[in-house]
Amino acid sequence: MQDKLRQHIENVVALADDEFDFVRSHFISKRFEKREFLFQKGERVPYVYFVVSGLLMLLYNDEAGKEHIVSFAMEEWWESDFQAFLAQTNAALSLQCLEDTTVLCLSLEGYEKLCAGLQKMEHFFLKKANGGHVASQQRILSFLASDAKERYEQLLNRYPSLIQRVPKTLLASYLGVSRETLSRLSR
């Protein structure tokens, strides 16, 4: 488990053994079962999560009670309600397991200590945040400028393994189409 974290970090920055020991000391491991929530709307968000194995879904429930899928997170992805995590406020989103999932959890205090104590980790988190920001903008642009078929093809090209792991009903919701439309698109 720690090897996956080290390999993931070292795709961006190289770490000496003592540096990785410092990094590792700030994470705790947790296991969640399929359908279990890591946190729900209205709760505190104690961690940012690194997915070691499994699959997560970040959800938003609107005033009318309609569920909207914000994102999915699979192995070697980071997920949380980042606004609530960083501001230490209650979550506006919920994070749920679509599969049995193992995560490494990093508290805000741990995050701040890592960034202050090891400039390499500050650089690492900046790269990850920038990548997440770009991905969010691409998703927004796909809804503004692409039709359903183009959104499906973009998802298929970017994340082919995700298509195999996420139920069609949830994929349809994520893409903003009906289940029937998704069936026609995926033929």
N, CA and C atoms as an extended XYZ file, in Angstrom:
561
Properties=species:S:1:pos:R:3:atomname:S:1:resname:S:1:resid:I:1 pbc="F F F"
N         0.817       -1.187        0.000 N   MET     1
C         0.000        0.000        0.000 CA  MET     1
C         0.867        1.260        0.000 C   MET     1
N         1.855        1.273        0.875 N   GLN     2
C         2.764        2.415        0.926 CA  GLN     2
C         3.605        2.500       -0.347 C   GLN     2
N         3.878        1.333       -0.952 N   ASP     3
C         4.639        1.333       -2.209 CA  ASP     3
C         3.875        2.056       -3.309 C   ASP     3
N         2.555        1.878       -3.346 N   LYS     4
C         1.742        2.565       -4.355 CA  LYS     4
C         1.800        4.077       -4.155 C   LYS     4
N         1.748        4.501       -2.901 N   LEU     5
C         1.837        5.934       -2.610 CA  LEU     5
C         3.198        6.471       -3.036 C   LEU     5
N         4.249        5.763       -2.692 N   ARG     6
C         5.591        6.239       -3.045 CA  ARG     6
C         5.760        6.314       -4.563 C   ARG     6
N         5.346        5.278       -5.256 N   GLN     7
C         5.449        5.266       -6.713 CA  GLN     7
C         4.650        6.421       -7.311 C   GLN     7
N         3.462        6.653       -6.775 N   HIS     8
C         2.601        7.742       -7.251 CA  HIS     8
C         3.291        9.104       -7.069 C   HIS     8
N         3.841        9.324       -5.893 N   ILE     9
C         4.526       10.591       -5.619 CA  ILE     9
C         5.770       10.726       -6.492 C   ILE     9
N         6.496        9.625       -6.655 N   GLU    10
C         7.748        9.682       -7.410 CA  GLU    10
C         7.526        9.800       -8.917 C   GLU    10
N         6.293        9.706       -9.372 N   ASN    11
C         6.003       10.068      -10.759 CA  ASN    11
C         6.148       11.568      -10.959 C   ASN    11
N         6.158       12.325       -9.860 N   VAL    12
C         6.278       13.782       -9.909 CA  VAL    12
C         7.601       14.248       -9.301 C   VAL    12
N         7.928       13.739       -8.115 N   VAL    13
C         9.166       14.143       -7.419 CA  VAL    13
C         9.858       12.914       -6.844 C   VAL    13
N        11.175       12.904       -6.887 N   ALA    14
C        11.949       11.806       -6.304 CA  ALA    14
C        12.059       12.016       -4.795 C   ALA    14
N        11.981       10.917       -4.046 N   LEU    15
C        12.091       10.983       -2.595 CA  LEU    15
C        13.174       10.030       -2.095 C   LEU    15
N        13.988       10.520       -1.182 N   ALA    16
C        14.933        9.649       -0.477 CA  ALA    16
C        14.124        8.839        0.536 C   ALA    16
N        14.701        7.747        1.038 N   ASP    17
C        13.980        6.894        1.981 CA  ASP    17
C        13.529        7.654        3.218 C   ASP    17
N        14.388        8.509        3.766 N   ASP    18
C        13.999        9.258        4.962 CA  ASP    18
C        12.888       10.264        4.653 C   ASP    18
N        12.893       10.812        3.453 N   GLU    19
C        11.822       11.732        3.055 CA  GLU    19
C        10.496       10.982        2.941 C   GLU    19
N        10.547        9.788        2.356 N   PHE    20
C         9.304        9.029        2.244 CA  PHE    20
C         8.815        8.581        3.620 C   PHE    20
N         9.729        8.244        4.508 N   ASP    21
C         9.318        7.895        5.876 CA  ASP    21
C         8.562        9.055        6.519 C   ASP    21
N         9.044       10.271        6.290 N   PHE    22
C         8.366       11.471        6.788 CA  PHE    22
C         6.974       11.595        6.161 C   PHE    22
N         6.880       11.393        4.861 N   VAL    23
C         5.595       11.465        4.157 CA  VAL    23
C         4.643       10.407        4.702 C   VAL    23
N         5.102        9.176        4.737 N   ARG    24
C         4.267        8.045        5.155 CA  ARG    24
C         3.705        8.232        6.566 C   ARG    24
N         4.472        8.886        7.428 N   SER    25
C         4.045        9.056        8.820 CA  SER    25
C         2.805        9.943        8.960 C   SER    25
N         2.429       10.638        7.903 N   HIS    26
C         1.281       11.540        7.957 CA  HIS    26
C        -0.015       10.903        7.430 C   HIS    26
N         0.057        9.689        6.956 N   PHE    27
C        -1.109        9.005        6.384 CA  PHE    27
C        -1.591        7.892        7.295 C   PHE    27
N        -2.904        7.672        7.277 N   ILE    28
C        -3.463        6.481        7.913 CA  ILE    28
C        -4.265        5.724        6.858 C   ILE    28
N        -4.310        4.431        7.001 N   SER    29
C        -5.017        3.568        6.056 CA  SER    29
C        -6.411        3.255        6.592 C   SER    29
N        -7.396        3.291        5.675 N   LYS    30
C        -8.759        2.902        6.046 CA  LYS    30
C        -9.356        2.078        4.915 C   LYS    30
N       -10.248        1.185        5.306 N   ARG    31
C       -10.945        0.336        4.340 CA  ARG    31
C       -12.436        0.574        4.482 C   ARG    31
N       -13.113        0.699        3.345 N   PHE    32
C       -14.558        0.927        3.316 CA  PHE    32
C       -15.203       -0.106        2.394 C   PHE    32
N       -16.422       -0.446        2.700 N   GLU    33
C       -17.149       -1.414        1.888 CA  GLU    33
C       -17.987       -0.717        0.829 C   GLU    33
N       -18.310       -1.476       -0.214 N   LYS    34
C       -19.173       -0.977       -1.284 CA  LYS    34
C       -20.426       -0.352       -0.679 C   LYS    34
N       -20.812        0.810       -1.206 N   ARG    35
C       -21.972        1.606       -0.803 CA  ARG    35
C       -21.743        2.431        0.468 C   ARG    35
N       -20.636        2.189        1.171 N   GLU    36
C       -20.354        2.942        2.397 CA  GLU    36
C       -19.900        4.365        2.038 C   GLU    36
N       -20.262        5.306        2.885 N   PHE    37
C       -19.854        6.695        2.706 CA  PHE    37
C       -18.597        6.989        3.512 C   PHE    37
N       -17.656        7.702        2.904 N   LEU    38
C       -16.495        8.186        3.635 CA  LEU    38
C       -16.884        9.430        4.412 C   LEU    38
N       -17.742       10.247        3.828 N   PHE    39
C       -18.398       11.363        4.502 CA  PHE    39
C       -19.644       11.708        3.702 C   PHE    39
N       -20.579       12.387        4.357 N   GLN    40
C       -21.815       12.806        3.712 CA  GLN    40
C       -22.022       14.304        3.874 C   GLN    40
N       -22.847       14.841        3.010 N   LYS    41
C       -23.196       16.264        3.046 CA  LYS    41
C       -23.568       16.653        4.474 C   LYS    41
N       -23.025       17.780        4.932 N   GLY    42
C       -23.318       18.275        6.270 CA  GLY    42
C       -22.333       17.834        7.330 C   GLY    42
N       -21.503       16.833        7.017 N   GLU    43
C       -20.507       16.346        7.976 CA  GLU    43
C       -19.179       17.068        7.766 C   GLU    43
N       -18.329       16.980        8.758 N   ARG    44
C       -16.961       17.480        8.622 CA  ARG    44
C       -16.202       16.559        7.667 C   ARG    44
N       -15.230       17.132        6.971 N   VAL    45
C       -14.400       16.363        6.044 CA  VAL    45
C       -12.995       16.306        6.640 C   VAL    45
N       -12.678       15.203        7.319 N   PRO    46
C       -11.412       15.152        8.054 CA  PRO    46
C       -10.184       14.906        7.192 C   PRO    46
N       -10.384       14.393        5.976 N   TYR    47
C        -9.236       13.955        5.185 CA  TYR    47
C        -9.395       14.271        3.700 C   TYR    47
N        -8.263       14.270        3.050 N   VAL    48
C        -8.202       14.091        1.611 CA  VAL    48
C        -7.783       12.630        1.451 C   VAL    48
N        -8.320       11.953        0.433 N   TYR    49
C        -8.156       10.504        0.302 CA  TYR    49
C        -7.377       10.157       -0.952 C   TYR    49
N        -6.371        9.304       -0.792 N   PHE    50
C        -5.634        8.717       -1.906 CA  PHE    50
C        -6.164        7.301       -2.079 C   PHE    50
N        -6.692        6.989       -3.254 N   VAL    51
C        -7.310        5.686       -3.492 CA  VAL    51
C        -6.222        4.661       -3.811 C   VAL    51
N        -6.082        3.686       -2.935 N   VAL    52
C        -5.125        2.590       -3.138 CA  VAL    52
C        -5.766        1.509       -3.996 C   VAL    52
N        -6.998        1.155       -3.651 N   SER    53
C        -7.761        0.191       -4.452 CA  SER    53
C        -9.232        0.514       -4.293 C   SER    53
N        -9.995        0.245       -5.349 N   GLY    54
C       -11.421        0.487       -5.297 CA  GLY    54
C       -11.837        1.677       -6.142 C   GLY    54
N       -13.064        2.120       -5.912 N   LEU    55
C       -13.659        3.164       -6.743 CA  LEU    55
C       -14.606        4.000       -5.891 C   LEU    55
N       -14.462        5.321       -6.001 N   LEU    56
C       -15.285        6.266       -5.253 CA  LEU    56
C       -16.125        7.118       -6.197 C   LEU    56
N       -17.196        7.685       -5.643 N   MET    57
C       -18.066        8.584       -6.394 CA  MET    57
C       -18.359        9.791       -5.504 C   MET    57
N       -18.088       10.985       -6.037 N   LEU    58
C       -18.375       12.229       -5.333 CA  LEU    58
C       -19.727       12.751       -5.809 C   LEU    58
N       -20.632       13.008       -4.873 N   LEU    59
C       -22.024       13.336       -5.191 CA  LEU    59
C       -22.439       14.685       -4.632 C   LEU    59
N       -23.366       15.316       -5.342 N   TYR    60
C       -24.019       16.521       -4.847 CA  TYR    60
C       -25.520       16.291       -4.900 C   TYR    60
N       -26.205       16.540       -3.802 N   ASN    61
C       -27.664       16.465       -3.753 CA  ASN    61
C       -28.208       17.882       -3.728 C   ASN    61
N       -29.010       18.217       -4.736 N   ASP    62
C       -29.530       19.583       -4.818 CA  ASP    62
C       -30.738       19.774       -3.902 C   ASP    62
N       -31.271       20.991       -3.881 N   GLU    63
C       -32.394       21.349       -3.007 CA  GLU    63
C       -33.618       20.469       -3.250 C   GLU    63
N       -33.793       20.038       -4.497 N   ALA    64
C       -34.947       19.202       -4.841 CA  ALA    64
C       -34.713       17.733       -4.523 C   ALA    64
N       -33.516       17.401       -4.015 N   GLY    65
C       -33.202       16.018       -3.676 CA  GLY    65
C       -32.617       15.220       -4.825 C   GLY    65
N       -32.378       15.883       -5.956 N   LYS    66
C       -31.795       15.178       -7.105 CA  LYS    66
C       -30.298       14.994       -6.878 C   LYS    66
N       -29.824       13.796       -7.195 N   GLU    67
C       -28.422       13.447       -7.018 CA  GLU    67
C       -27.637       13.728       -8.300 C   GLU    67
N       -26.507       14.427       -8.159 N   HIS    68
C       -25.642       14.746       -9.287 CA  HIS    68
C       -24.259       14.164       -9.009 C   HIS    68
N       -23.701       13.482       -9.995 N   ILE    69
C       -22.367       12.908       -9.836 CA  ILE    69
C       -21.339       13.942      -10.281 C   ILE    69
N       -20.494       14.342       -9.341 N   VAL    70
C       -19.462       15.334       -9.609 CA  VAL    70
C       -18.250       14.671      -10.243 C   VAL    70
N       -17.844       13.528       -9.684 N   SER    71
C       -16.663       12.840      -10.211 CA  SER    71
C       -16.605       11.410       -9.701 C   SER    71
N       -15.731       10.652      -10.334 N   PHE    72
C       -15.359        9.320       -9.888 CA  PHE    72
C       -13.875        9.375       -9.539 C   PHE    72
N       -13.436        8.481       -8.668 N   ALA    73
C       -12.012        8.407       -8.331 CA  ALA    73
C       -11.623        6.945       -8.194 C   ALA    73
N       -10.643        6.537       -9.005 N   MET    74
C       -10.161        5.159       -8.939 CA  MET    74
C        -8.721        5.165       -8.441 C   MET    74
N        -8.071        4.037       -8.544 N   GLU    75
C        -6.732        3.868       -8.010 CA  GLU    75
C        -5.795        5.001       -8.447 C   GLU    75
N        -5.028        5.457       -7.472 N   GLU    76
C        -4.026        6.512       -7.626 CA  GLU    76
C        -4.632        7.880       -7.917 C   GLU    76
N        -5.895        8.060       -7.577 N   TRP    77
C        -6.530        9.370       -7.668 CA  TRP    77
C        -6.756        9.881       -6.252 C   TRP    77
N        -6.835       11.187       -6.130 N   TRP    78
C        -7.114       11.859       -4.867 CA  TRP    78
C        -8.541       12.377       -4.919 C   TRP    78
N        -9.254       12.277       -3.795 N   GLU    79
C       -10.626       12.790       -3.788 CA  GLU    79
C       -10.992       13.297       -2.406 C   GLU    79
N       -11.871       14.269       -2.389 N   SER    80
C       -12.444       14.819       -1.169 CA  SER    80
C       -13.429       15.909       -1.575 C   SER    80
N       -14.105       16.495       -0.612 N   ASP    81
C       -14.794       17.766       -0.818 CA  ASP    81
C       -13.721       18.785       -0.448 C   ASP    81
N       -12.947       19.206       -1.431 N   PHE    82
C       -11.750       19.994       -1.162 CA  PHE    82
C       -12.065       21.326       -0.495 C   PHE    82
N       -13.162       21.952       -0.858 N   GLN    83
C       -13.520       23.214       -0.225 CA  GLN    83
C       -13.754       23.013        1.267 C   GLN    83
N       -14.531       22.004        1.618 N   ALA    84
C       -14.816       21.724        3.027 CA  ALA    84
C       -13.560       21.262        3.758 C   ALA    84
N       -12.746       20.449        3.112 N   PHE    85
C       -11.503       19.957        3.720 CA  PHE    85
C       -10.569       21.123        4.038 C   PHE    85
N       -10.320       21.965        3.057 N   LEU    86
C        -9.353       23.049        3.239 CA  LEU    86
C        -9.862       24.129        4.188 C   LEU    86
N       -11.166       24.405        4.181 N   ALA    87
C       -11.748       25.427        5.051 CA  ALA    87
C       -12.177       24.843        6.404 C   ALA    87
N       -12.130       23.513        6.519 N   GLN    88
C       -12.584       22.802        7.716 CA  GLN    88
C       -14.026       23.180        8.062 C   GLN    88
N       -14.874       23.131        7.034 N   THR    89
C       -16.298       23.378        7.188 CA  THR    89
C       -17.057       22.100        6.864 C   THR    89
N       -18.357       22.136        6.982 N   ASN    90
C       -19.168       20.964        6.673 CA  ASN    90
C       -19.234       20.742        5.162 C   ASN    90
N       -19.331       19.493        4.799 N   ALA    91
C       -19.333       19.086        3.394 CA  ALA    91
C       -20.595       19.543        2.672 C   ALA    91
N       -20.410       19.966        1.437 N   ALA    92
C       -21.526       20.231        0.533 CA  ALA    92
C       -21.769       19.008       -0.341 C   ALA    92
N       -20.804       18.085       -0.334 N   LEU    93
C       -20.831       16.895       -1.172 CA  LEU    93
C       -20.782       15.653       -0.290 C   LEU    93
N       -20.987       14.499       -0.913 N   SER    94
C       -20.853       13.207       -0.242 CA  SER    94
C       -19.906       12.343       -1.046 C   SER    94
N       -19.144       11.500       -0.363 N   LEU    95
C       -18.193       10.603       -1.025 CA  LEU    95
C       -18.554        9.168       -0.674 C   LEU    95
N       -18.875        8.381       -1.709 N   GLN    96
C       -19.374        7.021       -1.518 CA  GLN    96
C       -18.554        6.017       -2.305 C   GLN    96
N       -18.435        4.813       -1.753 N   CYS    97
C       -17.712        3.723       -2.416 CA  CYS    97
C       -18.624        3.022       -3.419 C   CYS    97
N       -18.113        2.821       -4.627 N   LEU    98
C       -18.805        1.998       -5.625 CA  LEU    98
C       -18.284        0.568       -5.597 C   LEU    98
N       -17.146        0.382       -4.968 N   GLU    99
C       -16.533       -0.936       -4.771 CA  GLU    99
C       -15.935       -0.936       -3.373 C   GLU    99
N       -15.593       -2.110       -2.856 N   ASP   100
C       -14.795       -2.139       -1.635 CA  ASP   100
C       -13.544       -1.323       -1.924 C   ASP   100
N       -13.190       -0.444       -0.999 N   THR   101
C       -12.146        0.531       -1.286 CA  THR   101
C       -11.182        0.678       -0.111 C   THR   101
N        -9.908        0.763       -0.435 N   THR   102
C        -8.876        1.074        0.548 CA  THR   102
C        -8.274        2.423        0.178 C   THR   102
N        -8.194        3.296        1.164 N   VAL   103
C        -7.649        4.635        0.945 CA  VAL   103
C        -6.562        4.929        1.971 C   VAL   103
N        -5.687        5.844        1.603 N   LEU   104
C        -4.760        6.444        2.548 CA  LEU   104
C        -5.298        7.840        2.829 C   LEU   104
N        -5.439        8.167        4.099 N   CYS   105
C        -6.080        9.407        4.524 CA  CYS   105
C        -5.035       10.392        5.026 C   CYS   105
N        -5.175       11.636        4.599 N   LEU   106
C        -4.268       12.705        5.007 CA  LEU   106
C        -5.098       13.839        5.593 C   LEU   106
N        -4.840       14.184        6.843 N   SER   107
C        -5.555       15.278        7.501 CA  SER   107
C        -5.009       16.623        7.012 C   SER   107
N        -5.745       17.680        7.287 N   LEU   108
C        -5.283       19.022        6.916 CA  LEU   108
C        -3.995       19.356        7.655 C   LEU   108
N        -3.935       19.010        8.918 N   GLU   109
C        -2.708       19.241        9.686 CA  GLU   109
C        -1.529       18.489        9.053 C   GLU   109
N        -1.761       17.236        8.661 N   GLY   110
C        -0.714       16.448        8.008 CA  GLY   110
C        -0.307       17.044        6.675 C   GLY   110
N        -1.288       17.485        5.919 N   TYR   111
C        -1.029       18.126        4.620 CA  TYR   111
C        -0.152       19.362        4.809 C   TYR   111
N        -0.520       20.194        5.767 N   GLU   112
C         0.243       21.417        6.017 CA  GLU   112
C         1.651       21.113        6.507 C   GLU   112
N         1.795       20.104        7.358 N   LYS   113
C         3.127       19.714        7.839 CA  LYS   113
C         3.986       19.172        6.702 C   LYS   113
N         3.379       18.377        5.816 N   LEU   114
C         4.129       17.858        4.668 CA  LEU   114
C         4.615       18.988        3.767 C   LEU   114
N         3.729       19.940        3.494 N   CYS   115
C         4.095       21.058        2.612 CA  CYS   115
C         5.156       21.945        3.254 C   CYS   115
N         5.040       22.177        4.555 N   ALA   116
C         6.006       23.027        5.259 CA  ALA   116
C         7.338       22.306        5.470 C   ALA   116
N         7.288       21.001        5.684 N   GLY   117
C         8.488       20.249        6.023 CA  GLY   117
C         9.260       19.690        4.847 C   GLY   117
N         8.629       19.655        3.681 N   LEU   118
C         9.275       19.044        2.525 CA  LEU   118
C         8.785       19.752        1.266 C   LEU   118
N         9.611       20.637        0.740 N   GLN   119
C         9.218       21.439       -0.423 CA  GLN   119
C         8.809       20.556       -1.601 C   GLN   119
N         9.403       19.386       -1.709 N   LYS   120
C         9.039       18.460       -2.785 CA  LYS   120
C         7.553       18.109       -2.720 C   LYS   120
N         7.025       17.952       -1.514 N   MET   121
C         5.610       17.598       -1.377 CA  MET   121
C         4.715       18.787       -1.714 C   MET   121
N         5.162       19.981       -1.400 N   GLU   122
C         4.403       21.167       -1.800 CA  GLU   122
C         4.309       21.213       -3.325 C   GLU   122
N         5.439       20.924       -3.992 N   HIS   123
C         5.455       20.879       -5.455 CA  HIS   123
C         4.535       19.765       -5.965 C   HIS   123
N         4.599       18.599       -5.334 N   PHE   124
C         3.757       17.470       -5.723 CA  PHE   124
C         2.271       17.840       -5.642 C   PHE   124
N         1.853       18.402       -4.498 N   PHE   125
C         0.447       18.747       -4.328 CA  PHE   125
C         0.013       19.858       -5.279 C   PHE   125
N         0.909       20.771       -5.602 N   LEU   126
C         0.589       21.816       -6.571 CA  LEU   126
C         0.324       21.202       -7.941 C   LEU   126
N         1.176       20.262       -8.352 N   LYS   127
C         0.975       19.571       -9.640 CA  LYS   127
C        -0.357       18.825       -9.660 C   LYS   127
N        -0.670       18.142       -8.562 N   LYS   128
C        -1.930       17.395       -8.489 CA  LYS   128
C        -3.118       18.347       -8.520 C   LYS   128
N        -3.050       19.451       -7.785 N   ALA   129
C        -4.149       20.418       -7.770 CA  ALA   129
C        -4.340       21.037       -9.146 C   ALA   129
N        -3.253       21.371       -9.809 N   ASN   130
C        -3.355       21.941      -11.155 CA  ASN   130
C        -3.981       20.939      -12.122 C   ASN   130
N        -3.568       19.679      -12.035 N   GLY   131
C        -4.154       18.640      -12.888 CA  GLY   131
C        -5.642       18.480      -12.632 C   GLY   131
N        -6.050       18.527      -11.368 N   GLY   132
C        -7.459       18.428      -11.023 CA  GLY   132
C        -8.254       19.623      -11.527 C   GLY   132
N        -7.648       20.786      -11.458 N   HIS   133
C        -8.309       21.997      -11.948 CA  HIS   133
C        -8.534       21.907      -13.462 C   HIS   133
N        -7.521       21.470      -14.178 N   VAL   134
C        -7.640       21.311      -15.633 CA  VAL   134
C        -8.736       20.301      -15.969 C   VAL   134
N        -8.753       19.177      -15.265 N   ALA   135
C        -9.775       18.152      -15.513 CA  ALA   135
C       -11.181       18.697      -15.236 C   ALA   135
N       -11.338       19.487      -14.184 N   SER   136
C       -12.640       20.087      -13.879 CA  SER   136
C       -13.081       21.039      -14.988 C   SER   136
N       -12.146       21.847      -15.477 N   GLN   137
C       -12.487       22.760      -16.562 CA  GLN   137
C       -12.862       21.993      -17.833 C   GLN   137
N       -12.150       20.922      -18.116 N   GLN   138
C       -12.477       20.112      -19.295 CA  GLN   138
C       -13.881       19.528      -19.168 C   GLN   138
N       -14.231       19.080      -17.976 N   ARG   139
C       -15.580       18.520      -17.759 CA  ARG   139
C       -16.638       19.600      -17.964 C   ARG   139
N       -16.410       20.780      -17.419 N   ILE   140
C       -17.368       21.882      -17.593 CA  ILE   140
C       -17.496       22.237      -19.068 C   ILE   140
N       -16.366       22.356      -19.752 N   LEU   141
C       -16.400       22.684      -21.178 CA  LEU   141
C       -17.113       21.609      -21.995 C   LEU   141
N       -16.948       20.349      -21.611 N   SER   142
C       -17.619       19.283      -22.357 CA  SER   142
C       -19.133       19.421      -22.243 C   SER   142
N       -19.631       19.885      -21.091 N   PHE   143
C       -21.071       20.095      -20.945 CA  PHE   143
C       -21.543       21.320      -21.713 C   PHE   143
N       -20.675       22.319      -21.850 N   LEU   144
C       -21.055       23.543      -22.545 CA  LEU   144
C       -20.962       23.413      -24.060 C   LEU   144
N       -19.975       22.649      -24.528 N   ALA   145
C       -19.671       22.670      -25.958 CA  ALA   145
C       -19.837       21.340      -26.684 C   ALA   145
N       -20.127       20.269      -25.969 N   SER   146
C       -20.188       18.954      -26.606 CA  SER   146
C       -21.572       18.340      -26.464 C   SER   146
N       -21.956       17.564      -27.464 N   ASP   147
C       -23.213       16.831      -27.339 CA  ASP   147
C       -22.949       15.528      -26.566 C   ASP   147
N       -24.001       14.781      -26.305 N   ALA   148
C       -23.904       13.568      -25.493 CA  ALA   148
C       -22.914       12.566      -26.073 C   ALA   148
N       -22.939       12.391      -27.387 N   LYS   149
C       -22.031       11.436      -28.029 CA  LYS   149
C       -20.581       11.857      -27.829 C   LYS   149
N       -20.303       13.132      -27.995 N   GLU   150
C       -18.933       13.627      -27.808 CA  GLU   150
C       -18.489       13.484      -26.353 C   GLU   150
N       -19.379       13.760      -25.393 N   ARG   151
C       -19.034       13.601      -23.971 CA  ARG   151
C       -18.713       12.141      -23.653 C   ARG   151
N       -19.512       11.233      -24.222 N   TYR   152
C       -19.274        9.801      -24.004 CA  TYR   152
C       -17.919        9.395      -24.595 C   TYR   152
N       -17.622        9.837      -25.802 N   GLU   153
C       -16.344        9.492      -26.446 CA  GLU   153
C       -15.158       10.084      -25.686 C   GLU   153
N       -15.309       11.298      -25.167 N   GLN   154
C       -14.239       11.903      -24.367 CA  GLN   154
C       -13.973       11.067      -23.115 C   GLN   154
N       -15.045       10.655      -22.450 N   LEU   155
C       -14.897        9.831      -21.256 CA  LEU   155
C       -14.242        8.497      -21.602 C   LEU   155
N       -14.680        7.895      -22.674 N   LEU   156
C       -14.130        6.619      -23.116 CA  LEU   156
C       -12.641        6.737      -23.443 C   LEU   156
N       -12.254        7.819      -24.111 N   ASN   157
C       -10.846        8.024      -24.476 CA  ASN   157
C        -9.967        8.345      -23.272 C   ASN   157
N       -10.483        9.135      -22.351 N   ARG   158
C        -9.690        9.548      -21.185 CA  ARG   158
C        -9.588        8.452      -20.136 C   ARG   158
N       -10.692        7.748      -19.903 N   TYR   159
C       -10.763        6.792      -18.795 CA  TYR   159
C       -11.419        5.488      -19.236 C   TYR   159
N       -10.796        4.745      -20.146 N   PRO   160
C       -11.443        3.533      -20.660 CA  PRO   160
C       -11.762        2.496      -19.585 C   PRO   160
N       -10.929        2.366      -18.567 N   SER   161
C       -11.194        1.356      -17.536 CA  SER   161
C       -12.374        1.748      -16.651 C   SER   161
N       -12.645        3.029      -16.546 N   LEU   162
C       -13.764        3.493      -15.733 CA  LEU   162
C       -15.097        3.013      -16.305 C   LEU   162
N       -15.200        2.992      -17.627 N   ILE   163
C       -16.431        2.576      -18.311 CA  ILE   163
C       -16.810        1.147      -17.909 C   ILE   163
N       -15.804        0.301      -17.703 N   GLN   164
C       -16.055       -1.100      -17.356 CA  GLN   164
C       -16.472       -1.276      -15.896 C   GLN   164
N       -16.147       -0.294      -15.053 N   ARG   165
C       -16.347       -0.451      -13.609 CA  ARG   165
C       -17.569        0.269      -13.054 C   ARG   165
N       -18.054        1.253      -13.755 N   VAL   166
C       -19.164        2.064      -13.257 CA  VAL   166
C       -20.469        1.575      -13.876 C   VAL   166
N       -21.501        1.340      -13.068 N   PRO   167
C       -22.792        0.932      -13.618 CA  PRO   167
C       -23.306        1.958      -14.639 C   PRO   167
N       -23.975        1.452      -15.665 N   LYS   168
C       -24.450        2.302      -16.763 CA  LYS   168
C       -25.359        3.434      -16.277 C   LYS   168
N       -26.168        3.167      -15.281 N   THR   169
C       -27.059        4.200      -14.760 CA  THR   169
C       -26.251        5.375      -14.206 C   THR   169
N       -25.157        5.074      -13.509 N   LEU   170
C       -24.322        6.136      -12.948 CA  LEU   170
C       -23.526        6.850      -14.037 C   LEU   170
N       -23.051        6.107      -15.025 N   LEU   171
C       -22.361        6.745      -16.158 CA  LEU   171
C       -23.298        7.703      -16.881 C   LEU   171
N       -24.535        7.276      -17.084 N   ALA   172
C       -25.516        8.126      -17.753 CA  ALA   172
C       -25.731        9.409      -16.962 C   ALA   172
N       -25.873        9.286      -15.659 N   SER   173
C       -26.058       10.461      -14.807 CA  SER   173
C       -24.846       11.389      -14.889 C   SER   173
N       -23.670       10.824      -14.829 N   TYR   174
C       -22.431       11.608      -14.913 CA  TYR   174
C       -22.353       12.375      -16.233 C   TYR   174
N       -22.792       11.736      -17.309 N   LEU   175
C       -22.749       12.354      -18.638 CA  LEU   175
C       -23.938       13.272      -18.909 C   LEU   175
N       -24.929       13.238      -18.027 N   GLY   176
C       -26.095       14.094      -18.206 CA  GLY   176
C       -27.059       13.593      -19.257 C   GLY   176
N       -27.160       12.261      -19.381 N   VAL   177
C       -28.068       11.658      -20.360 CA  VAL   177
C       -28.895       10.574      -19.670 C   VAL   177
N       -29.931       10.113      -20.359 N   SER   178
C       -30.731        9.012      -19.824 CA  SER   178
C       -29.978        7.697      -20.026 C   SER   178
N       -30.412        6.687      -19.302 N   ARG   179
C       -29.828        5.346      -19.431 CA  ARG   179
C       -30.020        4.829      -20.857 C   ARG   179
N       -31.164        5.118      -21.448 N   GLU   180
C       -31.465        4.669      -22.806 CA  GLU   180
C       -30.535        5.350      -23.823 C   GLU   180
N       -30.301        6.637      -23.635 N   THR   181
C       -29.391        7.361      -24.533 CA  THR   181
C       -27.988        6.787      -24.440 C   THR   181
N       -27.546        6.495      -23.223 N   LEU   182
C       -26.220        5.912      -23.049 CA  LEU   182
C       -26.131        4.567      -23.756 C   LEU   182
N       -27.177        3.757      -23.681 N   SER   183
C       -27.174        2.472      -24.370 CA  SER   183
C       -27.005        2.653      -25.864 C   SER   183
N       -27.680        3.644      -26.428 N   ARG   184
C       -27.528        3.913      -27.875 CA  ARG   184
C       -26.112        4.401      -28.189 C   ARG   184
N       -25.554        5.237      -27.334 N   LEU   185
C       -24.212        5.787      -27.561 CA  LEU   185
C       -23.124        4.706      -27.485 C   LEU   185
N       -23.334        3.730      -26.625 N   SER   186
C       -22.287        2.729      -26.388 CA  SER   186
C       -22.345        1.548      -27.334 C   SER   186
N       -23.223        1.599      -28.315 N   ARG   187
C       -23.295        0.497      -29.295 CA  ARG   187
C       -22.202        0.600      -30.311 C   ARG   187
